[in-house]
């Protein structure tokens, strides 16, 4: 049903086949739980241990995420409703590649020149009304220095507004200092 909803004229027998044939990573939520996923470019988490979890359970590790977890049922209802949704999330990493799997070695860094700005574009589509949806994720990575040249103050203000819990969760404690030094220099 997901392939049909996405306009793919092929009947897949598993998520691996679908994941290898589309450009985006894909997660399928069905009856309130993550039914299947093909995530080649995760942002610090492993899809392998997420299957069968509810949206609330998937968001459990997120720092300061109480509001998000409390809204999980309403969010899922919206995602399986009539509308498609788009959102962008970002992170900063010492890895130049699109995948930030938690098992990857993350080198130490001493400068904004050692860091990369990672953007996820998430799009949702309802597959079966009030029952199933697909989340499609594409990832882009840019040198952090380039982003700081165009949007440095905005990024600095965003990082400065984060609680210590969020900074630790997003691995931004050291990044915060480096970004502030760069912007203020």
Secondary structure, DSSP 8 states (H G I E B T S, - for coil): -HHHHTT--S--SSHHHHHHHSSSEEEEEETTEEEEEE-SS-BS--GGGTTT-BHHHHTTTSTT-HHHHHTHHHHHHHHTSS---EEEEEEEES--SS-B-TTS-----SSGGG-EEEEEEEEEEEEETTTEEEEEEEEEEEEHHHHHHHHHHHHHHHHHTS-HHHHHHTT-HHHHHHHHHHHH-
